[in-house]
Amino acid sequence: MKKPKQPAQPEVRDPNAKHLAIQNRKARHDYTIVETYDAGLALMGTEVKSIRGRQANLVDAFAKVEGREVWLYNMHVTPYEHGTRWNAEPRRKRKLLLHRAEIARLAASVDRKGYALIPLSIYFQRGYAKVELGVGLGKREYDKRDSIAQRDADRERDRELAQRG
């Protein structure tokens, strides 16, 4: 006798999951990231559609604390191709949404010599666009070479372990 089929269980999704849209891979190469913060991103409608389509670039972007606000500069968002004349300027400055205490902590950490605010990634969480900001210390050229050598050594070690087991 055949067993009756069980109804398929619906896939349960975590509403707080982060859906990565854009990543600034060069930032971790050029900076030693000391701490990270998550900030909301104030965008226009067509910018959200472009970012969902991965049509943005964080390579030259940086953030600045100005008074009691934090702004993101030089992030390029390609104008949405189906947008109208109301498409936003591609490299306009965009406001980052943080709590007042977080802004005070950011301002204090950036005031130290050599530290900068670098956007590491843009992701969507519960439908809202967010930026992962890193407080980073610029690496010297020899630090970058050390990082590359360490990464290559780790890769080689992993390769050896995979061949053994």
Residue frames as a rotation matrix with the C-alpha (Angstrom) as fourth column:
MET 1
0.571 0.821 0.000 0.00
0.821 -0.571 0.000 0.00
0.000 0.000 -1.000 0.00
LYS 2
-0.271 -0.658 0.703 1.28
0.626 -0.675 -0.390 3.46
0.731 0.334 0.595 -0.90
LYS 3
-0.330 0.090 -0.940 1.61
0.823 -0.459 -0.333 6.13
-0.461 -0.884 0.077 1.70
PRO 4
0.735 0.577 0.355 -0.29
0.675 -0.671 -0.307 9.33
0.061 0.465 -0.883 0.97
LYS 5
-0.176 -0.828 0.533 1.99
0.705 -0.484 -0.519 12.20
0.687 0.285 0.668 0.00
GLN 6
0.015 0.067 -0.998 2.71
0.868 -0.495 -0.020 14.74
-0.496 -0.866 -0.066 2.65
PRO 7
0.904 0.263 0.338 2.04
0.399 -0.803 -0.443 18.34
0.155 0.536 -0.830 1.65
ALA 8
-0.007 -0.965 0.262 5.24
0.729 -0.184 -0.659 20.24
0.684 0.187 0.705 0.96
GLN 9
0.294 0.018 -0.956 6.38
0.851 -0.461 0.253 22.40
-0.436 -0.887 -0.151 3.84
PRO 10
0.886 -0.008 0.464 6.58
0.256 -0.826 -0.503 26.05
0.387 0.564 -0.730 2.84
GLU 11
-0.098 -0.993 -0.066 10.09
0.797 -0.038 -0.603 27.45
0.596 -0.112 0.795 3.03
VAL 12
0.797 0.322 -0.510 10.39
0.590 -0.596 0.545 29.64
-0.129 -0.735 -0.665 6.09
ARG 13
0.102 -0.747 0.656 12.43
0.575 -0.494 -0.652 32.78
0.812 0.444 0.379 5.40
ASP 14
-0.164 -0.268 -0.949 14.12
0.944 -0.323 -0.072 34.83
-0.287 -0.908 0.306 8.04
PRO 15
0.759 0.537 0.368 12.63
0.629 -0.750 -0.205 38.35
0.166 0.387 -0.907 7.81
ASN 16
0.825 -0.491 -0.281 15.83
-0.234 -0.748 0.621 39.83
-0.515 -0.446 -0.732 9.28
ALA 17
0.334 -0.727 0.600 18.15
0.769 0.578 0.273 38.19
-0.545 0.370 0.752 6.74
LYS 18
0.101 -0.413 -0.905 20.60
-0.344 -0.868 0.358 40.43
-0.933 0.275 -0.230 4.91
HIS 19
0.671 0.120 0.731 20.40
0.620 0.449 -0.643 40.31
-0.405 0.885 0.227 1.10
LEU 20
-0.167 -0.879 -0.446 23.74
0.314 -0.476 0.821 41.56
-0.935 -0.003 0.355 -0.18
ALA 21
0.878 0.474 0.071 23.46
0.248 -0.322 -0.914 43.90
-0.410 0.820 -0.400 -3.16
ILE 22
0.692 -0.689 0.217 26.89
-0.075 -0.367 -0.927 45.52
0.718 0.625 -0.306 -3.61
GLN 23
0.796 -0.509 -0.328 30.25
0.518 0.293 0.803 44.91
-0.313 -0.809 0.497 -1.97
ASN 24
0.780 -0.625 0.024 33.36
-0.566 -0.722 -0.398 47.08
0.266 0.297 -0.917 -1.81
ARG 25
0.887 -0.425 -0.180 36.05
0.449 0.885 0.122 44.42
0.107 -0.189 0.976 -2.01
LYS 26
0.141 -0.884 0.446 38.87
0.423 -0.354 -0.834 46.93
0.895 0.306 0.324 -2.44
ALA 27
0.503 0.118 0.856 38.11
-0.560 -0.710 0.426 48.53
0.659 -0.694 -0.291 0.93
ARG 28
0.958 -0.132 0.253 39.30
-0.131 0.586 0.800 45.52
-0.254 -0.800 0.544 2.92
HIS 29
0.504 -0.825 0.255 42.47
0.828 0.378 -0.415 45.46
0.246 0.420 0.874 0.82
ASP 30
-0.026 -0.516 0.856 43.27
0.311 -0.818 -0.483 49.15
0.950 0.253 0.182 1.31
TYR 31
-0.024 0.113 0.993 42.17
-0.772 -0.633 0.054 49.54
0.635 -0.766 0.102 4.95
THR 32
-0.835 -0.099 -0.542 42.41
0.293 0.753 -0.589 47.67
0.466 -0.651 -0.599 8.22
ILE 33
0.018 0.940 0.340 38.81
-0.186 -0.331 0.925 47.68
0.982 -0.080 0.169 9.44
VAL 34
-0.897 -0.374 0.236 38.66
-0.248 -0.018 -0.969 48.34
0.366 -0.927 -0.076 13.20
GLU 35
-0.641 0.761 0.103 34.88
0.218 0.309 -0.926 48.31
-0.736 -0.571 -0.364 13.73
THR 36
-0.859 0.415 0.301 31.71
0.309 -0.048 0.950 48.27
0.409 0.908 -0.087 11.64
TYR 37
-0.630 0.743 -0.228 28.35
-0.167 -0.416 -0.894 49.97
-0.759 -0.525 0.387 11.85
ASP 38
-0.534 0.576 0.618 25.08
0.845 0.351 0.404 49.41
0.016 0.738 -0.674 9.99
ALA 39
-0.693 0.288 -0.661 23.35
-0.076 -0.941 -0.330 52.55
-0.717 -0.178 0.674 8.74
GLY 40
0.314 0.842 0.438 20.16
0.634 0.158 -0.757 53.16
-0.707 0.515 -0.484 6.82
LEU 41
-0.801 -0.577 0.159 20.51
0.464 -0.432 0.773 54.81
-0.377 0.694 0.614 3.44
ALA 42
0.106 0.835 -0.540 18.20
0.047 -0.547 -0.836 57.64
-0.993 0.063 -0.097 2.30
LEU 43
-0.861 -0.377 0.341 17.52
0.296 0.175 0.939 56.98
-0.414 0.910 -0.039 -1.40
MET 44
-0.291 0.778 -0.557 15.07
-0.868 -0.460 -0.189 57.98
-0.403 0.429 0.809 -4.10
GLY 45
0.509 0.669 0.542 12.82
-0.434 0.743 -0.510 55.34
-0.743 0.025 0.668 -5.67
THR 46
0.910 -0.166 -0.380 14.73
-0.315 0.322 -0.893 54.86
0.270 0.932 0.240 -8.90
GLU 47
-0.081 -0.979 0.187 18.00
-0.905 -0.007 -0.426 54.55
0.418 -0.204 -0.885 -6.96
VAL 48
-0.052 0.146 0.988 16.56
-0.704 0.696 -0.140 51.63
-0.708 -0.703 0.066 -4.99
LYS 49
0.887 0.432 0.161 15.65
-0.179 0.645 -0.743 49.87
-0.425 0.630 0.650 -8.23
SER 50
0.576 -0.753 -0.319 19.15
-0.551 -0.070 -0.832 50.42
0.603 0.655 -0.455 -9.62
ILE 51
-0.304 -0.710 0.635 20.78
-0.952 0.199 -0.233 49.08
0.039 -0.675 -0.737 -6.46
ARG 52
0.339 0.491 0.803 18.52
-0.478 0.824 -0.302 46.02
-0.810 -0.281 0.514 -6.47
GLY 53
1.000 0.009 0.012 19.76
0.007 0.428 -0.904 45.45
-0.013 0.904 0.427 -10.03
ARG 54
0.449 -0.890 -0.081 23.37
0.662 0.270 0.699 45.75
-0.600 -0.367 0.710 -8.75
GLN 55
0.357 -0.252 0.900 23.95
0.759 -0.484 -0.436 48.95
0.545 0.838 0.019 -10.73
ALA 56
0.960 -0.117 0.254 26.01
-0.237 -0.824 0.515 50.82
0.149 -0.555 -0.819 -8.13
ASN 57
0.305 -0.935 -0.179 29.67
0.470 0.311 -0.826 51.25
0.828 0.168 0.535 -7.32
LEU 58
0.987 0.065 -0.147 31.33
0.160 -0.351 0.923 51.82
0.008 -0.934 -0.357 -3.92
VAL 59
0.383 -0.924 0.002 34.98
0.860 0.356 -0.364 51.86
0.336 0.142 0.931 -5.03
ASP 60
-0.528 -0.637 0.562 35.67
0.427 -0.771 -0.473 55.60
0.735 -0.009 0.678 -4.53
ALA 61
0.423 0.840 0.341 33.00
0.083 -0.411 0.908 56.16
0.902 -0.356 -0.243 -1.88
PHE 62
-0.739 -0.544 -0.398 33.61
0.475 -0.002 -0.880 57.51
0.478 -0.839 0.260 1.62
ALA 63
0.439 0.889 -0.128 31.50
0.695 -0.245 0.676 58.86
0.570 -0.386 -0.725 4.47
LYS 64
-0.689 -0.591 0.420 31.88
0.222 -0.723 -0.655 62.06
0.690 -0.358 0.629 6.49
VAL 65
0.008 0.637 -0.770 30.42
0.997 -0.062 -0.041 63.22
-0.074 -0.768 -0.636 9.77
GLU 66
-0.681 -0.132 0.720 29.14
0.304 -0.946 0.115 66.78
0.666 0.297 0.684 9.29
GLY 67
-0.405 0.517 0.754 27.68
-0.797 -0.604 -0.013 68.25
0.449 -0.606 0.656 12.44
ARG 68
-0.355 0.376 0.856 25.04
-0.632 0.578 -0.516 65.82
-0.689 -0.724 0.032 13.67
GLU 69
0.789 0.607 -0.094 24.64
-0.454 0.474 -0.755 64.01
-0.414 0.638 0.650 10.34
VAL 70
-0.284 -0.832 0.476 26.62
-0.047 0.508 0.860 61.44
-0.958 0.222 -0.184 8.37
TRP 71
0.612 0.437 -0.659 26.82
-0.624 -0.244 -0.742 61.71
-0.485 0.866 0.124 4.57
LEU 72
0.201 -0.492 0.847 28.00
0.471 0.807 0.356 59.23
-0.859 0.328 0.394 1.95
TYR 73
0.354 -0.188 -0.916 30.02
-0.644 -0.759 -0.093 60.76
-0.678 0.623 -0.390 -0.90
ASN 74
-0.346 -0.641 -0.685 31.10
-0.919 0.084 0.386 59.47
-0.190 0.763 -0.618 -4.32
MET 75
-0.471 0.277 0.838 28.85
0.134 0.961 -0.242 56.41
-0.872 -0.002 -0.490 -4.42
HIS 76
-0.761 0.178 -0.624 27.88
-0.643 -0.335 0.689 55.99
-0.087 0.925 0.369 -8.05
VAL 77
-0.280 0.761 0.586 24.34
0.203 0.643 -0.738 54.73
-0.938 -0.088 -0.335 -8.70
THR 78
-0.969 -0.071 0.235 23.64
0.238 -0.047 0.970 54.22
-0.058 0.996 0.063 -12.39
PRO 79
-0.533 0.831 -0.156 20.38
-0.776 -0.555 -0.300 55.96
-0.336 -0.039 0.941 -13.38
TYR 80
-0.292 0.539 0.790 17.52
0.123 0.840 -0.528 53.48
-0.948 -0.058 -0.312 -13.67
GLU 81
-0.964 -0.234 0.129 17.01
0.145 -0.050 0.988 52.79
-0.225 0.971 0.082 -17.36
HIS 82
-0.351 0.908 0.230 13.20
0.783 0.149 0.604 52.76
0.513 0.392 -0.763 -17.11
GLY 83
-0.225 0.214 -0.951 13.16
0.763 -0.568 -0.308 55.87
-0.606 -0.795 -0.036 -14.95
THR 84
0.676 0.511 0.531 11.90
0.722 -0.605 -0.336 59.24
0.150 0.610 -0.778 -16.06
ARG 85
0.201 -0.592 0.781 13.44
0.146 -0.770 -0.621 62.67
0.969 0.239 -0.068 -15.89
TRP 86
0.727 0.147 0.671 13.26
-0.587 -0.375 0.718 62.37
0.357 -0.915 -0.187 -12.10
ASN 87
0.624 -0.614 -0.483 16.26
0.604 0.772 -0.199 60.04
0.495 -0.168 0.853 -11.96
ALA 88
0.899 -0.324 -0.294 18.71
0.065 -0.566 0.822 61.25
-0.432 -0.758 -0.488 -9.33
GLU 89
0.532 -0.816 -0.225 22.21
-0.804 -0.402 -0.439 62.50
0.268 0.414 -0.870 -9.98
PRO 90
0.624 -0.237 -0.745 24.54
0.059 0.965 -0.257 59.45
0.779 0.116 0.616 -10.13
ARG 91
-0.262 -0.839 -0.477 27.19
0.660 0.204 -0.723 60.77
0.704 -0.504 0.501 -7.69
ARG 92
0.225 0.389 0.893 25.09
-0.350 -0.823 0.447 62.93
0.909 -0.413 -0.049 -5.36
LYS 93
-0.859 -0.464 0.215 25.76
-0.347 0.221 -0.912 62.85
0.375 -0.858 -0.350 -1.63
ARG 94
0.069 0.878 -0.474 23.38
-0.026 0.476 0.879 60.58
0.997 -0.048 0.056 0.27
LYS 95
-0.025 0.005 1.000 22.35
-0.927 -0.375 -0.021 60.81
0.375 -0.927 0.014 3.90
LEU 96
-0.524 -0.167 -0.836 23.08
0.115 0.958 -0.263 57.92
0.844 -0.234 -0.482 6.23
LEU 97
0.366 0.795 0.483 20.57
-0.529 -0.249 0.811 57.19
0.766 -0.552 0.329 8.97
LEU 98
-0.387 -0.558 -0.735 22.10
0.431 0.595 -0.678 56.48
0.815 -0.579 0.010 12.38
HIS 99
0.672 0.529 -0.519 21.21
0.690 -0.193 0.697 57.04
0.269 -0.827 -0.494 16.01
ARG 100
0.813 -0.313 0.491 22.67
-0.327 -0.943 -0.059 60.13
0.481 -0.113 -0.869 17.64
ALA 101
0.653 -0.586 0.480 24.89
-0.435 0.229 0.871 58.08
-0.620 -0.778 -0.105 19.97
GLU 102
0.512 -0.455 0.729 26.27
0.694 0.719 -0.039 56.12
-0.506 0.526 0.684 17.00
ILE 103
0.721 -0.232 0.653 27.07
0.386 -0.648 -0.657 59.35
0.575 0.725 -0.378 15.17
ALA 104
0.783 -0.445 0.435 28.91
-0.620 -0.618 0.484 60.63
0.053 -0.649 -0.759 18.26
ARG 105
0.533 -0.596 0.601 30.95
0.020 0.719 0.694 57.39
-0.846 -0.357 0.395 18.45
LEU 106
0.579 -0.282 0.765 31.74
0.814 0.254 -0.522 57.60
-0.047 0.925 0.377 14.72
ALA 107
0.821 -0.246 0.514 32.84
-0.069 -0.938 -0.339 61.23
0.566 0.243 -0.788 15.04
ALA 108
0.692 -0.576 0.435 35.13
-0.603 -0.132 0.787 60.36
-0.396 -0.807 -0.439 17.95
SER 109
0.426 -0.549 0.719 36.72
0.345 0.834 0.432 57.41
-0.836 0.064 0.544 16.15
VAL 110
0.619 -0.179 0.765 37.24
0.761 -0.103 -0.640 59.31
0.193 0.978 0.073 12.88
ASP 111
0.941 -0.260 0.219 38.88
-0.295 -0.945 0.145 62.23
0.169 -0.200 -0.965 14.68
ARG 112
0.479 -0.817 0.319 41.87
0.022 0.375 0.927 59.99
-0.877 -0.437 0.197 15.44
LYS 113
0.036 -0.569 -0.822 44.68
-0.845 -0.456 0.279 60.41
-0.533 0.685 -0.497 12.93
GLY 114
-0.826 -0.482 -0.292 44.58
-0.553 0.592 0.586 58.13
-0.110 0.646 -0.756 9.90
TYR 115
-0.653 0.647 0.395 41.06
0.418 0.742 -0.524 56.75
-0.632 -0.177 -0.754 10.41
ALA 116
-0.816 0.428 -0.389 38.32
-0.577 -0.550 0.604 57.02
0.044 0.717 0.696 7.79
LEU 117
-0.089 0.873 0.479 34.72
-0.344 0.425 -0.838 55.93
-0.935 -0.239 0.262 7.26
ILE 118
-0.811 -0.243 -0.532 34.51
-0.581 0.244 0.776 53.49
-0.059 0.939 -0.339 4.36
PRO 119
0.337 0.937 0.094 31.35
-0.885 0.350 -0.306 51.85
-0.320 0.020 0.947 3.02
LEU 120
-0.641 -0.611 0.464 31.97
-0.488 0.791 0.368 48.09
-0.592 0.009 -0.806 2.90
SER 121
-0.883 0.405 0.235 28.70
0.461 0.662 0.591 46.88
0.084 0.631 -0.771 1.41
ILE 122
-0.555 0.832 0.021 25.10
-0.832 -0.554 -0.046 47.73
-0.026 -0.043 0.999 0.61
TYR 123
-0.937 0.302 -0.176 22.43
0.291 0.953 0.088 45.23
0.194 0.031 -0.981 1.50
PHE 124
-0.265 0.924 0.274 18.66
-0.573 -0.380 0.726 45.01
0.776 0.036 0.630 1.90
GLN 125
-0.931 0.064 -0.359 17.09
0.318 0.621 -0.717 44.04
0.177 -0.781 -0.598 5.20
ARG 126
-0.298 0.927 -0.228 13.30
0.698 0.048 -0.715 43.91
-0.652 -0.372 -0.661 5.61
GLY 127
0.459 0.528 0.714 13.02
0.888 -0.281 -0.363 45.89
0.009 0.801 -0.598 2.36
TYR 128
0.951 -0.152 -0.270 15.24
-0.092 -0.971 0.220 48.76
-0.296 -0.185 -0.937 3.47
ALA 129
0.562 -0.822 0.093 18.59
0.304 0.100 -0.947 49.62
0.770 0.561 0.306 1.87
LYS 130
0.948 -0.316 -0.042 21.40
-0.044 -0.260 0.965 49.67
-0.315 -0.913 -0.260 4.42
VAL 131
0.502 -0.863 -0.060 25.13
-0.347 -0.138 -0.928 50.37
0.792 0.487 -0.369 4.31
GLU 132
0.796 -0.414 -0.442 27.77
0.603 0.483 0.634 48.56
-0.049 -0.772 0.634 6.31
LEU 133
0.737 -0.539 0.407 30.25
-0.376 -0.828 -0.416 51.27
0.561 0.154 -0.814 7.32
GLY 134
0.566 -0.630 -0.531 33.73
0.782 0.614 0.106 50.44
0.260 -0.476 0.840 8.49
VAL 135
0.883 -0.469 0.001 36.03
-0.429 -0.807 0.406 52.60
-0.189 -0.359 -0.914 10.56
GLY 136
0.817 -0.553 0.162 39.32
0.572 0.742 -0.349 51.87
0.072 0.378 0.923 8.86
LEU 137
0.464 -0.799 -0.383 42.98
-0.247 -0.532 0.810 52.70
-0.851 -0.282 -0.444 9.17
GLY 138
0.812 -0.140 -0.567 44.76
-0.578 -0.054 -0.814 53.07
0.083 0.989 -0.124 5.84
LYS 139
0.750 -0.565 0.342 47.27
0.398 0.800 0.449 50.31
-0.528 -0.201 0.825 5.08
ARG 140
0.139 -0.810 -0.569 50.79
-0.705 -0.484 0.518 50.98
-0.696 0.329 -0.638 3.91
GLU 141
0.345 -0.031 -0.938 52.11
-0.876 0.348 -0.334 49.23
0.337 0.937 0.093 0.80
TYR 142
-0.696 -0.667 -0.268 54.06
-0.515 0.723 -0.461 46.66
0.501 -0.182 -0.846 2.83
ASP 143
-0.554 0.600 0.577 50.92
-0.492 0.324 -0.808 45.88
-0.671 -0.732 0.116 4.89
LYS 144
0.468 0.746 -0.474 49.07
-0.822 0.169 -0.544 45.11
-0.326 0.644 0.692 1.67
ARG 145
-0.039 -0.572 -0.819 51.86
-0.730 0.576 -0.368 42.79
0.682 0.584 -0.440 0.55
ASP 146
-0.894 -0.263 0.363 51.76
-0.448 0.560 -0.697 41.04
-0.020 -0.785 -0.619 3.94
SER 147
-0.071 0.957 0.282 47.98
-0.643 0.172 -0.746 40.56
-0.763 -0.234 0.603 3.59
ILE 148
0.519 0.221 -0.826 48.40
-0.836 0.330 -0.438 39.07
0.176 0.918 0.356 0.13
ALA 149
-0.473 -0.777 -0.416 51.19
-0.599 0.630 -0.494 36.75
0.646 0.016 -0.763 1.32
GLN 150
-0.757 0.259 0.599 49.06
-0.485 0.391 -0.782 35.62
-0.437 -0.883 -0.170 4.28
ARG 151
0.318 0.940 -0.122 46.06
-0.750 0.171 -0.639 34.96
-0.580 0.294 0.760 2.04
ASP 152
0.294 -0.288 -0.911 48.22
-0.784 0.474 -0.402 32.95
0.547 0.832 -0.086 -0.40
ALA 153
-0.788 -0.612 0.065 49.71
-0.517 0.600 -0.610 30.91
0.335 -0.515 -0.789 2.46
ASP 154
-0.397 0.739 0.544 46.22
-0.562 0.273 -0.781 30.16
-0.726 -0.616 0.307 3.82
ARG 155
0.525 0.597 -0.607 45.07
-0.834 0.219 -0.507 29.10
-0.170 0.772 0.613 0.36
GLU 156
-0.132 -0.690 -0.712 48.07
-0.687 0.581 -0.436 26.81
0.714 0.432 -0.551 -0.07
ARG 157
-0.868 -0.155 0.471 47.52
-0.482 0.491 -0.726 25.27
-0.119 -0.858 -0.500 3.39
ASP 158
0.038 0.972 0.232 43.83
-0.665 0.198 -0.721 24.64
-0.746 -0.126 0.653 2.60
ARG 159
0.447 0.054 -0.893 44.80
-0.849 0.340 -0.405 23.07
0.282 0.939 0.198 -0.72
GLU 160
-0.605 -0.752 -0.262 47.26
-0.573 0.640 -0.512 20.72
0.553 -0.160 -0.818 1.04
LEU 161
-0.706 0.391 0.590 44.65
-0.463 0.375 -0.803 19.71
-0.536 -0.840 -0.084 3.60
ALA 162
0.364 0.892 -0.268 42.09
-0.792 0.145 -0.593 19.04
-0.491 0.428 0.759 0.90
GLN 163
0.152 -0.387 -0.910 44.52
-0.779 0.520 -0.351 16.76
0.609 0.762 -0.222 -0.96
ARG 164
-0.843 -0.519 0.142 45.29
-0.481 0.607 -0.633 14.73
0.242 -0.602 -0.761 2.19
GLY 165
-0.751 0.573 0.328 41.79
-0.075 0.420 -0.905 14.16
-0.656 -0.704 -0.272 3.38
